[in-house]
Amino acid sequence: MTNILDFISDLTFETIPKTARRAARLCLLDAVGCMVSGMNYPPLFDMARTIAKANPGPSAIVATQFSSSRAWAAFINTHAGTFFDLDDGHRKAQGHPGGVVVPLSLMLAAENGCSGRDLLAAIVAGYETAVRAALIMRQAGGPRKGSGAWSITGGTAAAGKLCKLSKAQLQNALGLAEYYAPQAPQDRSLAGPSSMKEGMAWASYAAVSSVELAAAGFDAMAPFLLDAAQSHDLGRNWEICSVYFKMHACCRFSHPVLDGLSALIEENEIRPESIKSVAVQSFEKALLLGRTVPENPVAAMYSIPFAIGCQLIKKQVTPEEMTAESLTDKRFLDIAAKVTIEEDPELTALFPEKCLARVVLHLKDGRQIKSETLSARGDPDNPYSEEELAEKFLRLTHHLPDGRGEELLKLIMNAEHEDPGLLWRMLQRH
């Protein structure tokens, strides 16, 4: 049995298996692309400017010329990386570890002069800690908490490692993080989507604060992770290898629907105007995403009908479709109004281990065309290739000047041999 404090403190790049190293590089790649894409959205850029003005400090805000205090920079960097719901996730954890762990790890590795190997080891330590914190919450029962409630622990583990906390300080930091974690109700965030995004940005702020308080001598109660059974397999079972990646800028619950829809359209050469109605059969929680007229861009990301409209009209669901301007696009809304979602109890019984759905198209000529029951692509048993994830990264960073996306891609995929400070500087506007 490995103690969580020993695992976090003693983990090195050399002791991590190759499969987990590869996963860490891909998680870094994906999170950086998501941060850059999010900060390209004007309202987020304006928020970054406001935060920098109100909270001056030396820590860089990604893809801007602004800087702020370390905690507020962590807040807005995570908000940018999670805004378009393209960040990675973990099925058993039922949420998103990378949106907190990676932005914190990259910022602190750069600020503290750490090596690329140190950065990847911190990312692995953060994911392993975050997922186990999530499992403790899930197995305890009660209302489901959003990703910020447990990803804060992973962010604190990674930050504490990069800031070289002693094991006693690290224990206090983890205890502080558990106690001060945002207790965002997950189902409420699905039913009423907003920029709060499961409290993940605040989790990053609180993770940095927990590390700084512990380093200054602030003590805390012992964290649940210290003796939890969920931590007994540390160093043997690498949860970072079970992360899924996303191609559609919307909630994961929509992804098997969109994949099934795309297959039906391609196989049967169906045009949007030939569709009378669309029936989605999925697990119970998917019914929370049934809104047909989303009131804001985040609500659009949590709307299966709206995502179907985007997929049928644009053949994609990207950040370009998830903006305030798209919310009034009559083409998307007309299709969304034709969509119904119903529960299949058999699919509910398989959730959350599996995220499954099927689609039935009712055509105006009287035909009905039904997809297979599908899981979303990107899961470990149906993964995207490195080439596909690299293409996603280049799409998300295409607006950067001077072919910088290509340079960043090369740096990240060779991260253990590169300087995180160089990578971080390349992500700033000058």
C-alpha positions as a Python dict, from the first residue, in 0.01 Angstrom:
ca = {
    (1, 'M'): (0, 0, 0),
    (2, 'T'): (136, 341, -100),
    (3, 'N'): (66, 644, 117),
    (4, 'I'): (-78, 933, -88),
    (5, 'L'): (183, 1176, 49),
    (6, 'D'): (469, 941, -41),
    (7, 'F'): (321, 884, -386),
    (8, 'I'): (289, 1254, -469),
    (9, 'S'): (624, 1358, -322),
    (10, 'D'): (836, 1067, -444),
    (11, 'L'): (690, 1021, -793),
    (12, 'T'): (943, 1093, -1069),
    (13, 'F'): (921, 1081, -1444),
    (14, 'E'): (1149, 778, -1446),
    (15, 'T'): (917, 576, -1219),
    (16, 'I'): (609, 642, -1433),
    (17, 'P'): (528, 371, -1690),
    (18, 'K'): (548, 467, -2057),
    (19, 'T'): (171, 440, -2102),
    (20, 'A'): (111, 699, -1829),
    (21, 'R'): (386, 927, -1964),
    (22, 'R'): (219, 920, -2305),
    (23, 'A'): (-118, 995, -2146),
    (24, 'A'): (32, 1292, -1958),
    (25, 'R'): (171, 1440, -2280),
    (26, 'L'): (-167, 1405, -2450),
    (27, 'C'): (-346, 1558, -2150),
    (28, 'L'): (-103, 1851, -2162),
    (29, 'L'): (-158, 1892, -2536),
    (30, 'D'): (-534, 1882, -2503),
    (31, 'A'): (-554, 2124, -2211),
    (32, 'V'): (-325, 2381, -2375),
    (33, 'G'): (-537, 2376, -2690),
    (34, 'C'): (-852, 2422, -2485),
    (35, 'M'): (-703, 2717, -2292),
    (36, 'V'): (-591, 2895, -2608),
    (37, 'S'): (-928, 2841, -2775),
    (38, 'G'): (-1122, 2960, -2472),
    (39, 'M'): (-921, 3280, -2438),
    (40, 'N'): (-991, 3357, -2803),
    (41, 'Y'): (-1357, 3410, -2709),
    (42, 'P'): (-1397, 3788, -2660),
    (43, 'P'): (-1602, 3776, -2336),
    (44, 'L'): (-1332, 3560, -2172),
    (45, 'F'): (-1056, 3790, -2295),
    (46, 'D'): (-1246, 4084, -2145),
    (47, 'M'): (-1281, 3892, -1818),
    (48, 'A'): (-905, 3833, -1816),
    (49, 'R'): (-845, 4206, -1861),
    (50, 'T'): (-1081, 4285, -1572),
    (51, 'I'): (-918, 4029, -1342),
    (52, 'A'): (-569, 4155, -1425),
    (53, 'K'): (-666, 4515, -1354),
    (54, 'A'): (-837, 4435, -1024),
    (55, 'N'): (-576, 4184, -901),
    (56, 'P'): (-230, 4282, -1027),
    (57, 'G'): (50, 4030, -1000),
    (58, 'P'): (330, 3852, -1189),
    (59, 'S'): (153, 3532, -1300),
    (60, 'A'): (74, 3517, -1671),
    (61, 'I'): (-278, 3475, -1806),
    (62, 'V'): (-261, 3238, -2101),
    (63, 'A'): (-289, 3373, -2458),
    (64, 'T'): (-304, 3735, -2340),
    (65, 'Q'): (-62, 4013, -2252),
    (66, 'F'): (-209, 4027, -1900),
    (67, 'S'): (-85, 3902, -1566),
    (68, 'S'): (-239, 3877, -1222),
    (69, 'S'): (-190, 3722, -880),
    (70, 'R'): (-110, 3353, -889),
    (71, 'A'): (-453, 3248, -762),
    (72, 'W'): (-648, 3473, -1000),
    (73, 'A'): (-432, 3373, -1296),
    (74, 'A'): (-506, 3010, -1209),
    (75, 'F'): (-877, 3096, -1196),
    (76, 'I'): (-899, 3252, -1541),
    (77, 'N'): (-662, 3002, -1707),
    (78, 'T'): (-882, 2716, -1590),
    (79, 'H'): (-1195, 2904, -1692),
    (80, 'A'): (-1054, 2946, -2043),
    (81, 'G'): (-958, 2579, -2063),
    (82, 'T'): (-1299, 2451, -1956),
    (83, 'F'): (-1533, 2707, -2109),
    (84, 'F'): (-1610, 2528, -2437),
    (85, 'D'): (-1642, 2185, -2272),
    (86, 'L'): (-1366, 2039, -2487),
    (87, 'D'): (-1145, 1943, -2191),
    (88, 'D'): (-1073, 1581, -2106),
    (89, 'G'): (-1274, 1368, -1866),
    (90, 'H'): (-1279, 1043, -1672),
    (91, 'R'): (-1576, 807, -1673),
    (92, 'K'): (-1545, 668, -1317),
    (93, 'A'): (-1480, 1015, -1177),
    (94, 'Q'): (-1780, 1147, -1373),
    (95, 'G'): (-1611, 1470, -1460),
    (96, 'H'): (-1303, 1660, -1568),
    (97, 'P'): (-963, 1634, -1394),
    (98, 'G'): (-745, 1809, -1652),
    (99, 'G'): (-910, 2150, -1649),
    (100, 'V'): (-765, 2217, -1304),
    (101, 'V'): (-454, 1996, -1295),
    (102, 'V'): (-288, 2097, -1623),
    (103, 'P'): (-319, 2479, -1618),
    (104, 'L'): (-186, 2486, -1261),
    (105, 'S'): (96, 2245, -1340),
    (106, 'L'): (214, 2433, -1647),
    (107, 'M'): (199, 2776, -1482),
    (108, 'L'): (386, 2663, -1169),
    (109, 'A'): (643, 2453, -1354),
    (110, 'A'): (728, 2762, -1561),
    (111, 'E'): (735, 2999, -1264),
    (112, 'N'): (945, 2766, -1048),
    (113, 'G'): (1201, 2676, -1316),
    (114, 'C'): (1105, 2309, -1320),
    (115, 'S'): (1200, 2065, -1596),
    (116, 'G'): (971, 1905, -1850),
    (117, 'R'): (1005, 1579, -1660),
    (118, 'D'): (897, 1755, -1341),
    (119, 'L'): (595, 1896, -1524),
    (120, 'L'): (479, 1559, -1654),
    (121, 'A'): (532, 1393, -1315),
    (122, 'A'): (320, 1664, -1149),
    (123, 'I'): (45, 1615, -1407),
    (124, 'V'): (40, 1240, -1341),
    (125, 'A'): (37, 1295, -963),
    (126, 'G'): (-249, 1540, -1004),
    (127, 'Y'): (-466, 1311, -1216),
    (128, 'E'): (-409, 1010, -991),
    (129, 'T'): (-501, 1215, -685),
    (130, 'A'): (-802, 1387, -843),
    (131, 'V'): (-965, 1068, -969),
    (132, 'R'): (-930, 898, -631),
    (133, 'A'): (-1081, 1199, -457),
    (134, 'A'): (-1373, 1173, -700),
    (135, 'L'): (-1416, 802, -626),
    (136, 'I'): (-1436, 876, -253),
    (137, 'M'): (-1716, 1126, -321),
    (138, 'R'): (-1904, 900, -561),
    (139, 'Q'): (-1892, 603, -326),
    (140, 'A'): (-2004, 814, -30),
    (141, 'G'): (-2336, 875, -207),
    (142, 'G'): (-2556, 1181, -181),
    (143, 'P'): (-2604, 1452, -443),
    (144, 'R'): (-2338, 1444, -713),
    (145, 'K'): (-2080, 1719, -681),
    (146, 'G'): (-1934, 1898, -982),
    (147, 'S'): (-1578, 1848, -1101),
    (148, 'G'): (-1440, 2136, -896),
    (149, 'A'): (-1526, 1954, -573),
    (150, 'W'): (-1263, 1686, -637),
    (151, 'S'): (-1034, 1820, -911),
    (152, 'I'): (-916, 2078, -656),
    (153, 'T'): (-739, 1793, -475),
    (154, 'G'): (-552, 1694, -790),
    (155, 'G'): (-459, 2055, -858),
    (156, 'T'): (-330, 2088, -502),
    (157, 'A'): (-125, 1769, -533),
    (158, 'A'): (38, 1888, -856),
    (159, 'A'): (95, 2242, -726),
    (160, 'G'): (233, 2118, -394),
    (161, 'K'): (474, 1890, -575),
    (162, 'L'): (600, 2166, -805),
    (163, 'C'): (632, 2406, -511),
    (164, 'K'): (833, 2140, -324),
    (165, 'L'): (616, 2127, -14),
    (166, 'S'): (731, 1894, 260),
    (167, 'K'): (508, 1594, 324),
    (168, 'A'): (370, 1761, 635),
    (169, 'Q'): (291, 2076, 437),
    (170, 'L'): (142, 1869, 155),
    (171, 'Q'): (-89, 1694, 401),
    (172, 'N'): (-210, 2031, 526),
    (173, 'A'): (-256, 2159, 171),
    (174, 'L'): (-468, 1857, 77),
    (175, 'G'): (-671, 1896, 396),
    (176, 'L'): (-732, 2263, 319),
    (177, 'A'): (-831, 2179, -38),
    (178, 'E'): (-1082, 1917, 72),
    (179, 'Y'): (-1236, 2153, 327),
    (180, 'Y'): (-1251, 2462, 105),
    (181, 'A'): (-1348, 2280, -216),
    (182, 'P'): (-1641, 2425, -413),
    (183, 'Q'): (-1941, 2204, -345),
    (184, 'A'): (-2107, 2269, -680),
    (185, 'P'): (-2411, 2040, -732),
    (186, 'Q'): (-2346, 1869, -1065),
    (187, 'D'): (-2705, 1809, -1169),
    (188, 'R'): (-2791, 2173, -1102),
    (189, 'S'): (-2512, 2278, -1336),
    (190, 'L'): (-2662, 2051, -1603),
    (191, 'A'): (-3016, 2177, -1545),
    (192, 'G'): (-2916, 2545, -1531),
    (193, 'P'): (-2587, 2586, -1720),
    (194, 'S'): (-2380, 2899, -1664),
    (195, 'S'): (-2022, 3021, -1668),
    (196, 'M'): (-1963, 2861, -1327),
    (197, 'K'): (-1879, 2534, -1510),
    (198, 'E'): (-1896, 2301, -1208),
    (199, 'G'): (-1683, 2533, -995),
    (200, 'M'): (-1361, 2437, -1170),
    (201, 'A'): (-1212, 2786, -1198),
    (202, 'W'): (-1270, 2843, -828),
    (203, 'A'): (-1112, 2503, -759),
    (204, 'S'): (-791, 2626, -922),
    (205, 'Y'): (-799, 2947, -719),
    (206, 'A'): (-852, 2751, -397),
    (207, 'A'): (-585, 2492, -486),
    (208, 'V'): (-321, 2763, -523),
    (209, 'S'): (-440, 2925, -202),
    (210, 'S'): (-426, 2591, -16),
    (211, 'V'): (-64, 2538, -122),
    (212, 'E'): (36, 2893, -29),
    (213, 'L'): (-136, 2871, 310),
    (214, 'A'): (25, 2535, 388),
    (215, 'A'): (367, 2668, 288),
    (216, 'A'): (312, 2960, 529),
    (217, 'G'): (239, 2723, 819),
    (218, 'F'): (-141, 2701, 807),
    (219, 'D'): (-251, 2361, 936),
    (220, 'A'): (-558, 2155, 852),
    (221, 'M'): (-740, 1836, 937),
    (222, 'A'): (-606, 1518, 778),
    (223, 'P'): (-746, 1467, 427),
    (224, 'F'): (-975, 1173, 356),
    (225, 'L'): (-725, 1058, 94),
    (226, 'L'): (-464, 986, 360),
    (227, 'D'): (-611, 651, 463),
    (228, 'A'): (-876, 592, 197),
    (229, 'A'): (-907, 249, 40),
    (230, 'Q'): (-934, 425, -298),
    (231, 'S'): (-566, 522, -264),
    (232, 'H'): (-432, 174, -199),
    (233, 'D'): (-361, 101, -566),
    (234, 'L'): (-149, 412, -625),
    (235, 'G'): (152, 327, -837),
    (236, 'R'): (-12, 9, -968),
    (237, 'N'): (-327, 133, -1139),
    (238, 'W'): (-270, 448, -1346),
    (239, 'E'): (-602, 630, -1380),
    (240, 'I'): (-457, 889, -1616),
    (241, 'C'): (-455, 613, -1878),
    (242, 'S'): (-837, 596, -1853),
    (243, 'V'): (-896, 960, -1948),
    (244, 'Y'): (-1123, 1031, -2244),
    (245, 'F'): (-1080, 1312, -2496),
    (246, 'K'): (-1348, 1514, -2673),
    (247, 'M'): (-1393, 1648, -3025),
    (248, 'H'): (-1733, 1815, -2987),
    (249, 'A'): (-1765, 2144, -2795),
    (250, 'C'): (-2050, 2026, -2574),
    (251, 'C'): (-2132, 1804, -2278),
    (252, 'R'): (-2007, 1447, -2303),
    (253, 'F'): (-2366, 1319, -2285),
    (254, 'S'): (-2419, 1458, -2636),
    (255, 'H'): (-2120, 1288, -2794),
    (256, 'P'): (-2258, 938, -2864),
    (257, 'V'): (-2566, 1107, -3009),
    (258, 'L'): (-2358, 1319, -3246),
    (259, 'D'): (-2137, 1027, -3346),
    (260, 'G'): (-2444, 813, -3420),
    (261, 'L'): (-2612, 1096, -3610),
    (262, 'S'): (-2303, 1156, -3824),
    (263, 'A'): (-2286, 788, -3917),
    (264, 'L'): (-2654, 782, -4019),
    (265, 'I'): (-2623, 1096, -4230),
    (266, 'E'): (-2313, 971, -4408),
    (267, 'E'): (-2435, 616, -4468),
    (268, 'N'): (-2779, 721, -4594),
    (269, 'E'): (-2694, 1054, -4762),
    (270, 'I'): (-2966, 1233, -4566),
    (271, 'R'): (-3021, 1606, -4604),
    (272, 'P'): (-3144, 1814, -4307),
    (273, 'E'): (-3459, 1926, -4489),
    (274, 'S'): (-3571, 1563, -4531),
    (275, 'I'): (-3592, 1506, -4154),
    (276, 'K'): (-3933, 1521, -3988),
    (277, 'S'): (-3813, 1451, -3632),
    (278, 'V'): (-3522, 1310, -3432),
    (279, 'A'): (-3563, 1075, -3135),
    (280, 'V'): (-3273, 1023, -2895),
    (281, 'Q'): (-3268, 725, -2661),
    (282, 'S'): (-3015, 747, -2380),
    (283, 'F'): (-2962, 725, -2003),
    (284, 'E'): (-3166, 921, -1750),
    (285, 'K'): (-2917, 1205, -1689),
    (286, 'A'): (-2921, 1289, -2060),
    (287, 'L'): (-3277, 1417, -2016),
    (288, 'L'): (-3128, 1716, -1832),
    (289, 'L'): (-2989, 1825, -2169),
    (290, 'G'): (-3327, 1848, -2343),
    (291, 'R'): (-3357, 2227, -2377),
    (292, 'T'): (-3438, 2330, -2734),
    (293, 'V'): (-3384, 2706, -2697),
    (294, 'P'): (-3062, 2764, -2500),
    (295, 'E'): (-3047, 3099, -2324),
    (296, 'N'): (-2668, 3143, -2327),
    (297, 'P'): (-2363, 2981, -2492),
    (298, 'V'): (-2301, 2746, -2199),
    (299, 'A'): (-2664, 2632, -2211),
    (300, 'A'): (-2607, 2557, -2580),
    (301, 'M'): (-2320, 2328, -2482),
    (302, 'Y'): (-2563, 2148, -2251),
    (303, 'S'): (-2835, 2105, -2512),
    (304, 'I'): (-2851, 1783, -2712),
    (305, 'P'): (-3115, 1929, -2951),
    (306, 'F'): (-2903, 2237, -3025),
    (307, 'A'): (-2593, 2023, -3081),
    (308, 'I'): (-2791, 1809, -3325),
    (309, 'G'): (-2891, 2125, -3512),
    (310, 'C'): (-2526, 2232, -3537),
    (311, 'Q'): (-2416, 1888, -3652),
    (312, 'L'): (-2683, 1863, -3922),
    (313, 'I'): (-2631, 2214, -4058),
    (314, 'K'): (-2257, 2271, -4010),
    (315, 'K'): (-2137, 1909, -3979),
    (316, 'Q'): (-1947, 2013, -3667),
    (317, 'V'): (-1993, 2125, -3307),
    (318, 'T'): (-1699, 2354, -3233),
    (319, 'P'): (-1643, 2676, -3037),
    (320, 'E'): (-1758, 2863, -3349),
    (321, 'E'): (-2111, 2727, -3299),
    (322, 'M'): (-2117, 2792, -2924),
    (323, 'T'): (-2134, 3170, -2925),
    (324, 'A'): (-2407, 3424, -2849),
    (325, 'E'): (-2454, 3487, -3221),
    (326, 'S'): (-2534, 3120, -3289),
    (327, 'L'): (-2813, 3110, -3032),
    (328, 'T'): (-3047, 3294, -3268),
    (329, 'D'): (-2957, 3094, -3581),
    (330, 'K'): (-3298, 2981, -3705),
    (331, 'R'): (-3148, 2681, -3885),
    (332, 'F'): (-3016, 2534, -3560),
    (333, 'L'): (-3330, 2618, -3363),
    (334, 'D'): (-3570, 2473, -3620),
    (335, 'I'): (-3394, 2136, -3602),
    (336, 'A'): (-3365, 2152, -3223),
    (337, 'A'): (-3744, 2188, -3202),
    (338, 'K'): (-3778, 1852, -3380),
    (339, 'V'): (-3572, 1659, -3122),
    (340, 'T'): (-3710, 1451, -2836),
    (341, 'I'): (-3507, 1263, -2573),
    (342, 'E'): (-3630, 955, -2390),
    (343, 'E'): (-3474, 732, -2129),
    (344, 'D'): (-3374, 375, -2201),
    (345, 'P'): (-3355, 203, -1858),
    (346, 'E'): (-3098, -44, -1988),
    (347, 'L'): (-2866, 243, -2081),
    (348, 'T'): (-2929, 411, -1745),
    (349, 'A'): (-2819, 91, -1570),
    (350, 'L'): (-2484, 108, -1752),
    (351, 'F'): (-2417, 474, -1662),
    (352, 'P'): (-2168, 616, -1553),
    (353, 'E'): (-1931, 336, -1652),
    (354, 'K'): (-2065, 374, -2005),
    (355, 'C'): (-2211, 679, -2177),
    (356, 'L'): (-2441, 532, -2443),
    (357, 'A'): (-2709, 652, -2682),
    (358, 'R'): (-2886, 574, -3007),
    (359, 'V'): (-3057, 799, -3259),
    (360, 'V'): (-3375, 743, -3462),
    (361, 'L'): (-3439, 966, -3764),
    (362, 'H'): (-3801, 997, -3879),
    (363, 'L'): (-3795, 1114, -4240),
    (364, 'K'): (-4064, 1303, -4427),
    (365, 'D'): (-4095, 1017, -4678),
    (366, 'G'): (-4210, 786, -4396),
    (367, 'R'): (-3884, 601, -4339),
    (368, 'Q'): (-3727, 549, -3996),
    (369, 'I'): (-3352, 505, -3971),
    (370, 'K'): (-3197, 393, -3644),
    (371, 'S'): (-2835, 401, -3535),
    (372, 'E'): (-2657, 138, -3333),
    (373, 'T'): (-2621, 189, -2959),
    (374, 'L'): (-2295, 379, -2942),
    (375, 'S'): (-2049, 501, -2685),
    (376, 'A'): (-1867, 824, -2751),
    (377, 'R'): (-1539, 813, -2936),
    (378, 'G'): (-1238, 914, -2733),
    (379, 'D'): (-1298, 666, -2450),
    (380, 'P'): (-1004, 436, -2370),
    (381, 'D'): (-1175, 143, -2548),
    (382, 'N'): (-1238, 355, -2860),
    (383, 'P'): (-965, 619, -2848),
    (384, 'Y'): (-868, 898, -3080),
    (385, 'S'): (-526, 856, -3234),
    (386, 'E'): (-239, 1091, -3153),
    (387, 'E'): (-278, 1229, -3504),
    (388, 'E'): (-646, 1312, -3443),
    (389, 'L'): (-563, 1483, -3113),
    (390, 'A'): (-286, 1679, -3285),
    (391, 'E'): (-536, 1792, -3550),
    (392, 'K'): (-774, 1904, -3275),
    (393, 'F'): (-492, 2103, -3114),
    (394, 'L'): (-406, 2276, -3440),
    (395, 'R'): (-772, 2365, -3500),
    (396, 'L'): (-799, 2517, -3153),
    (397, 'T'): (-477, 2718, -3194),
    (398, 'H'): (-510, 2814, -3561),
    (399, 'H'): (-555, 3183, -3477),
    (400, 'L'): (-211, 3212, -3312),
    (401, 'P'): (39, 3412, -3522),
    (402, 'D'): (342, 3287, -3715),
    (403, 'G'): (252, 2919, -3718),
    (404, 'R'): (295, 2908, -3343),
    (405, 'G'): (47, 2621, -3309),
    (406, 'E'): (284, 2389, -3497),
    (407, 'E'): (576, 2494, -3276),
    (408, 'L'): (372, 2440, -2961),
    (409, 'L'): (265, 2097, -3083),
    (410, 'K'): (628, 1990, -3128),
    (411, 'L'): (727, 2124, -2787),
    (412, 'I'): (444, 1950, -2604),
    (413, 'M'): (489, 1614, -2772),
    (414, 'N'): (854, 1627, -2666),
    (415, 'A'): (772, 1782, -2327),
    (416, 'E'): (1009, 1575, -2112),
    (417, 'H'): (1304, 1722, -2304),
    (418, 'E'): (1177, 2081, -2318),
    (419, 'D'): (1166, 2380, -2086),
    (420, 'P'): (814, 2449, -1950),
    (421, 'G'): (915, 2814, -1922),
    (422, 'L'): (965, 2833, -2298),
    (423, 'L'): (629, 2669, -2361),
    (424, 'W'): (459, 2908, -2118),
    (425, 'R'): (622, 3216, -2274),
    (426, 'M'): (511, 3104, -2620),
    (427, 'L'): (154, 3098, -2490),
    (428, 'Q'): (159, 3468, -2402),
    (429, 'R'): (92, 3769, -2622),
    (430, 'H'): (384, 4009, -2646),
}
